[in-house]
Amino acid sequence: MQLMKGEKEQILSCVDEVLSNSTKEKEELIPILQKVQARLGYLPALAMEKIADGTNVPAADVYGLATFYNQFRLNPPGEHEVKVCLGTACYMVGGDITLESFERRMEIKEGETTSDRRYSLERVACVGCCTMAPVVVVDDEVEGKVTPTRVDGIMLELEGKSNNTDANDSSKVDQDTESKDDSDREEGEQK
């Protein structure tokens, strides 16, 4: 995934700070990865390379560790996080079909984030809501009995939220501009 503007500097600064507060020993590799992920939300390749350099551990070993443990994510979280349960109950009633529906709708695979970083898609082992299977957790809200048709509805809701956020952001800019224009006019009238 391509880094966004200013993200490279943020990653390098974060890793430098974490490494400066550690002994840089191989035994500290997992806690270092955890701290970097806690700050950045994921482990970008650049961070893992910098950690490898700072700890004198081969980059392949750092990457191997990050991919071995499922606590680490290699893609940034999306603005909207979708987690599809594939525990036994959910799987038995179509959780895999639900996951495939989200993959088609988002045009990404499980474990990925869309290029605009609006959506990320993950599979989880069990949400603990087996009577509502198949279950999906969308931005920490549990959705039950999710069929492929319901996937379309969920995505439309998320797109509406994203569009409202964009509209609110642009209307805020418009309001700020109007307020500035009003204050400029008032200053002109006073002169």
Backbone hydrogen bonds in HBPLUS format (Angstrom, degrees):
<---DONOR---> <-ACCEPTOR-->    atom                        ^
c    i                          cat <-CA-CA->   ^        H-A-AA   ^      H-
h    n   atom  resd res      DA  || num        DHA   H-A  angle D-A-AA Bond
n    s   type  num  typ     dist DA aas  dist angle  dist       angle   num
A0007-GLU N   A0004-MET O   2.96 MM   3  5.39 161.4  2.00 133.2 136.6     1
A0010-GLN N   A0006-GLY O   3.29 MM   4  6.50 156.6  2.35 141.7 148.3     2
A0011-ILE N   A0007-GLU O   2.87 MM   4  6.10 159.6  1.92 155.3 159.9     3
A0012-LEU N   A0008-LYS O   3.00 MM   4  6.25 172.4  2.01 157.0 158.3     4
A0013-SER N   A0009-GLU O   2.94 MM   4  6.02 162.4  1.97 149.0 154.3     5
A0014-CYS N   A0010-GLN O   2.96 MM   4  6.06 160.2  2.00 146.1 151.8     6
A0015-VAL N   A0011-ILE O   2.97 MM   4  6.21 169.7  1.98 159.0 160.9     7
A0016-ASP N   A0012-LEU O   2.95 MM   4  6.07 162.5  1.98 147.6 153.1     8
A0017-GLU N   A0013-SER O   2.98 MM   4  6.17 159.0  2.02 148.4 153.9     9
A0018-VAL N   A0014-CYS O   2.95 MM   4  6.22 164.4  1.98 155.2 159.3    10
A0019-LEU N   A0015-VAL O   2.84 MM   4  5.97 170.1  1.85 157.1 160.3    11
A0020-SER N   A0016-ASP O   2.90 MM   4  5.99 148.5  2.00 143.2 152.1    12
A0021-ASN N   A0018-VAL O   3.15 MM   3  5.34 141.0  2.31 100.6 111.5    13
A0022-SER N   A0019-LEU O   3.14 MM   3  5.17 156.4  2.20 112.8 111.3    14
A0028-GLU N   A0025-GLU O   2.95 MM   3  5.43 152.0  2.03 112.8 121.4    15
A0029-LEU N   A0026-LYS O   3.10 MM   3  5.36 163.8  2.13 115.5 117.4    16
A0032-ILE N   A0028-GLU O   2.94 MM   4  6.11 154.8  2.01 155.6 163.7    17
A0033-LEU N   A0029-LEU O   2.92 MM   4  6.19 164.5  1.94 155.1 158.9    18
A0034-GLN N   A0030-ILE O   2.88 MM   4  6.11 159.0  1.92 155.8 162.3    19
A0035-LYS N   A0031-PRO O   2.94 MM   4  6.12 158.7  1.98 146.8 151.6    20
A0036-VAL N   A0032-ILE O   3.00 MM   4  6.24 163.6  2.02 155.0 159.3    21
A0037-GLN N   A0033-LEU O   2.94 MM   4  6.09 165.0  1.96 150.2 154.7    22
A0038-ALA N   A0034-GLN O   2.86 MM   4  6.03 152.9  1.94 145.7 153.8    23
A0039-ARG N   A0035-LYS O   3.17 MM   4  6.40 143.9  2.30 141.1 149.3    24
A0039-ARG N   A0036-VAL O   3.18 MM   3  5.29 126.7  2.48  96.8 109.9    25
A0040-LEU N   A0036-VAL O   2.89 MM   4  6.09 160.2  1.93 155.6 161.6    26
A0041-GLY N   A0037-GLN O   2.63 MM   4  4.96 147.7  1.73 140.3 146.7    27
A0043-LEU N   A0073-ARG O   2.81 MM  30  6.08 158.2  1.86 160.7 168.1    28
A0047-ALA N   A0044-PRO O   3.01 MM   3  5.33 121.2  2.37 104.7 118.7    29
A0048-MET N   A0044-PRO O   3.13 MM   4  6.55 157.9  2.18 153.4 159.8    30
A0049-GLU N   A0045-ALA O   2.91 MM   4  6.19 155.9  1.96 154.5 161.3    31
A0050-LYS N   A0046-LEU O   3.01 MM   4  6.20 160.0  2.05 146.9 152.2    32
A0051-ILE N   A0047-ALA O   2.83 MM   4  6.05 153.6  1.90 148.9 156.8    33
A0052-ALA N   A0048-MET O   2.90 MM   4  6.07 155.5  1.96 143.5 150.2    34
A0053-ASP N   A0049-GLU O   2.97 MM   4  6.29 159.3  2.01 148.8 153.8    35
A0054-GLY N   A0050-LYS O   2.89 MM   4  6.08 160.4  1.93 146.5 152.3    36
A0055-THR N   A0051-ILE O   2.93 MM   4  6.01 136.2  2.12 147.2 157.2    37
A0056-ASN N   A0052-ALA O   2.96 MM   4  5.68 115.8  2.39 140.6 153.4    38
A0057-VAL N   A0052-ALA O   3.17 MM   5  4.91 144.4  2.30 135.2 141.3    39
A0061-ASP N   A0058-PRO O   2.91 MM   3  5.33 129.5  2.16 108.6 121.7    40
A0062-VAL N   A0058-PRO O   3.17 MM   4  6.63 153.2  2.25 151.0 159.0    41
A0063-TYR N   A0059-ALA O   2.92 MM   4  6.14 168.4  1.93 156.2 159.1    42
A0064-GLY N   A0060-ALA O   2.84 MM   4  5.91 152.3  1.92 137.4 146.1    43
A0065-LEU N   A0061-ASP O   2.96 MM   4  6.12 152.4  2.04 143.3 149.4    44
A0066-ALA N   A0062-VAL O   2.99 MM   4  6.25 161.9  2.03 150.1 155.2    45
A0067-THR N   A0063-TYR O   2.92 MM   4  6.12 145.5  2.04 149.4 158.4    46
A0068-PHE N   A0064-GLY O   2.97 MM   4  5.96 130.2  2.22 135.0 147.7    47
A0068-PHE N   A0065-LEU O   3.24 MM   3  5.08 131.4  2.49  91.6 104.6    48
A0069-TYR N   A0065-LEU O   3.36 MM   4  6.55 163.9  2.39 155.7 155.2    49
A0072-PHE N   A0069-TYR O   3.38 MM   3  6.19 170.7  2.39 118.7 121.2    50
A0079-GLU N   A0117-ARG O   2.87 MM  38  6.28 147.3  1.98 136.0 144.5    51
A0080-HIS N   A0118-ARG O   2.67 MM  38  5.86 149.7  1.76 145.5 155.0    52
A0120-SER N   A0080-HIS O   3.02 MM  40  6.47 147.5  2.13 156.5 158.3    53
A0139-ASP N   A0081-GLU O   2.91 MM  58  5.26 167.2  1.93 156.7 159.4    54
A0082-VAL N   A0120-SER O   2.89 MM  38  6.06 166.5  1.91 156.5 161.1    55
A0122-GLU N   A0082-VAL O   2.85 MM  40  6.26 154.7  1.92 158.5 165.9    56
A0083-LYS N   A0137-VAL O   2.83 MM  54  5.03 159.9  1.87 146.6 153.2    57
A0137-VAL N   A0083-LYS O   2.78 MM  54  5.03 164.4  1.80 149.2 154.0    58
A0084-VAL N   A0122-GLU O   2.81 MM  38  6.22 164.1  1.83 158.4 156.8    59
A0124-VAL N   A0084-VAL O   2.90 MM  40  5.99 157.2  1.95 141.9 143.5    60
A0085-CYS N   A0135-VAL O   3.05 MM  50  5.63 168.5  2.06 158.7 160.4    61
A0086-LEU N   A0124-VAL O   2.86 MM  38  6.04 161.0  1.89 169.4 171.2    62
A0091-TYR N   A0087-GLY O   2.78 MM   4  5.84 166.5  1.80 166.3 171.1    63
A0092-MET N   A0088-THR O   2.93 MM   4  6.03 160.5  1.97 152.6 157.5    64
A0093-VAL N   A0090-CYS O   3.26 MM   3  5.44 137.2  2.46  99.4 110.4    65
A0095-GLY N   A0090-CYS O   2.70 MM   5  4.91 139.8  1.86 137.1 137.6    66
A0094-GLY N   A0091-TYR O   3.20 MM   3  5.30 166.1  2.22 111.4 111.2    67
A0097-ILE N   A0094-GLY O   3.05 MM   3  5.14 123.2  2.39  99.3 113.6    68
A0098-THR N   A0094-GLY O   2.99 MM   4  6.33 153.5  2.06 151.9 159.9    69
A0099-LEU N   A0095-GLY O   2.92 MM   4  6.22 157.0  1.98 147.8 153.6    70
A0100-GLU N   A0096-ASP O   3.01 MM   4  6.23 161.4  2.04 143.0 147.8    71
A0101-SER N   A0097-ILE O   2.92 MM   4  6.14 148.5  2.02 143.7 152.5    72
A0102-PHE N   A0098-THR O   3.05 MM   4  6.41 155.7  2.11 151.2 156.7    73
A0103-GLU N   A0099-LEU O   2.91 MM   4  6.22 158.6  1.96 152.3 159.0    74
A0104-ARG N   A0100-GLU O   2.94 MM   4  6.19 160.6  1.98 149.3 153.6    75
A0105-ARG N   A0101-SER O   2.96 MM   4  6.13 163.5  1.99 147.7 152.8    76
A0106-MET N   A0102-PHE O   2.82 MM   4  5.87 161.9  1.85 154.9 159.0    77
A0107-GLU N   A0103-GLU O   2.80 MM   4  5.49 128.2  2.07 136.2 149.4    78
A0108-ILE N   A0103-GLU O   3.27 MM   5  5.19 138.5  2.46 133.4 142.2    79
A0112-GLU N   A0109-LYS O   3.03 MM   3  5.66 144.1  2.16 145.2 145.3    80
A0111-GLY N   A0121-LEU O   2.61 MM  10  5.63 160.2  1.65 147.7 154.9    81
A0121-LEU N   A0112-GLU O   3.09 MM   9  5.95 160.2  2.13 169.6 175.5    82
A0114-THR N   A0119-TYR O   2.83 MM   5  5.54 162.3  1.86 162.4 168.4    83
A0117-ARG N   A0114-THR O   2.79 MM   3  5.02 157.0  1.84 114.0 121.1    84
A0132-MET N   A0129-CYS O   2.90 MM   3  5.68 161.3  1.93 126.7 132.9    85
A0133-ALA N   A0130-CYS O   3.21 MM   3  5.21 164.3  2.24 111.8 112.2    86
A0145-LYS N   A0132-MET O   2.64 MM  13  5.49 159.0  1.68 166.0 160.3    87
A0146-VAL N   A0134-PRO O   3.01 MM  12  5.58 171.3  2.02 150.7 150.0    88
A0136-VAL N   A0143-GLU O   2.94 MM   7  5.18 161.7  1.98 152.0 157.7    89
A0143-GLU N   A0136-VAL O   2.72 MM   7  5.18 160.1  1.76 167.0 173.2    90
A0138-VAL N   A0141-GLU O   2.81 MM   3  5.13 159.5  1.86 154.4 150.2    91
A0141-GLU N   A0138-VAL O   2.89 MM   3  5.13 158.2  1.94 113.5 120.9    92
A0150-ARG N   A0147-THR O   2.99 MM   3  5.04 115.4  2.42  98.7 114.7    93
A0151-VAL N   A0147-THR O   2.93 MM   4  6.30 140.9  2.09 149.1 161.3    94
A0152-ASP N   A0148-PRO O   3.35 MM   4  6.75 151.3  2.44 143.9 148.3    95
A0153-GLY N   A0149-THR O   3.28 MM   4  6.69 153.9  2.36 142.4 149.3    96
A0154-ILE N   A0150-ARG O   2.83 MM   4  6.12 159.0  1.88 154.3 159.6    97
A0155-MET N   A0151-VAL O   2.92 MM   4  6.16 163.3  1.95 154.2 158.6    98
A0156-LEU N   A0152-ASP O   2.94 MM   4  6.17 153.6  2.01 146.5 153.9    99
A0157-GLU N   A0153-GLY O   2.97 MM   4  6.24 156.0  2.03 147.6 154.0   100
A0158-LEU N   A0154-ILE O   2.93 MM   4  6.24 159.9  1.97 151.8 157.2   101
A0159-GLU N   A0155-MET O   2.83 MM   4  6.03 159.4  1.87 150.0 155.9   102
A0160-GLY N   A0156-LEU O   2.92 MM   4  6.11 149.8  2.01 142.9 151.1   103
A0161-LYS N   A0157-GLU O   2.94 MM   4  6.29 151.5  2.03 146.7 154.6   104
A0162-SER N   A0158-LEU O   2.89 MM   4  6.17 160.9  1.93 152.5 157.6   105
A0163-ASN N   A0159-GLU O   2.83 MM   4  6.02 157.6  1.88 146.4 152.9   106
A0164-ASN N   A0160-GLY O   2.85 MM   4  6.02 153.2  1.92 145.0 152.5   107
A0165-THR N   A0161-LYS O   2.91 MM   4  6.13 154.1  1.98 146.5 153.7   108
A0166-ASP N   A0162-SER O   2.92 MM   4  6.20 159.6  1.96 148.1 153.6   109
A0167-ALA N   A0163-ASN O   2.80 MM   4  6.01 157.0  1.85 146.2 153.1   110
A0168-ASN N   A0164-ASN O   2.73 MM   4  5.91 158.4  1.77 149.2 155.3   111
A0169-ASP N   A0165-THR O   2.88 MM   4  6.08 156.2  1.94 147.6 154.2   112
A0170-SER N   A0166-ASP O   2.95 MM   4  6.21 159.1  1.99 149.0 154.3   113
A0171-SER N   A0167-ALA O   2.76 MM   4  5.93 154.1  1.83 149.4 157.4   114
A0172-LYS N   A0168-ASN O   2.91 MM   4  5.98 146.6  2.02 141.7 150.4   115
A0173-VAL N   A0169-ASP O   3.14 MM   4  6.45 151.7  2.23 140.6 147.7   116
A0174-ASP N   A0170-SER O   2.91 MM   4  6.20 156.9  1.96 144.5 151.1   117
A0175-GLN N   A0171-SER O   2.75 MM   4  5.98 156.8  1.80 147.5 153.7   118
A0176-ASP N   A0172-LYS O   2.84 MM   4  6.05 159.2  1.88 147.8 153.7   119
A0177-THR N   A0173-VAL O   2.88 MM   4  6.12 154.6  1.94 148.3 155.5   120
A0178-GLU N   A0174-ASP O   2.83 MM   4  6.09 159.9  1.87 150.6 156.2   121
A0179-SER N   A0175-GLN O   2.83 MM   4  6.02 161.1  1.86 152.1 157.2   122
A0180-LYS N   A0176-ASP O   2.98 MM   4  6.16 156.0  2.04 144.4 150.8   123
A0181-ASP N   A0177-THR O   2.83 MM   4  6.08 157.2  1.88 150.3 157.1   124
A0182-ASP N   A0178-GLU O   2.82 MM   4  6.06 158.4  1.87 152.4 157.9   125
A0183-SER N   A0179-SER O   2.97 MM   4  6.20 160.8  2.00 147.5 152.4   126
A0184-ASP N   A0180-LYS O   2.87 MM   4  6.08 150.9  1.96 146.8 155.4   127
A0185-ARG N   A0181-ASP O   2.93 MM   4  6.17 153.6  2.00 147.1 154.1   128
A0186-GLU N   A0182-ASP O   2.94 MM   4  6.22 160.2  1.98 150.2 155.6   129
A0187-GLU N   A0183-SER O   3.03 MM   4  6.19 154.6  2.09 143.0 149.3   130
A0188-GLY N   A0184-ASP O   3.01 MM   4  6.24 154.1  2.08 143.5 150.7   131
A0189-GLU N   A0185-ARG O   2.89 MM   4  6.19 150.7  1.98 151.3 159.2   132
A0190-GLN N   A0186-GLU O   3.08 MM   4  6.25 144.7  2.21 142.6 151.5   133
A0191-LYS N   A0187-GLU O   3.28 MM   4  6.54 137.4  2.47 141.8 151.6   134
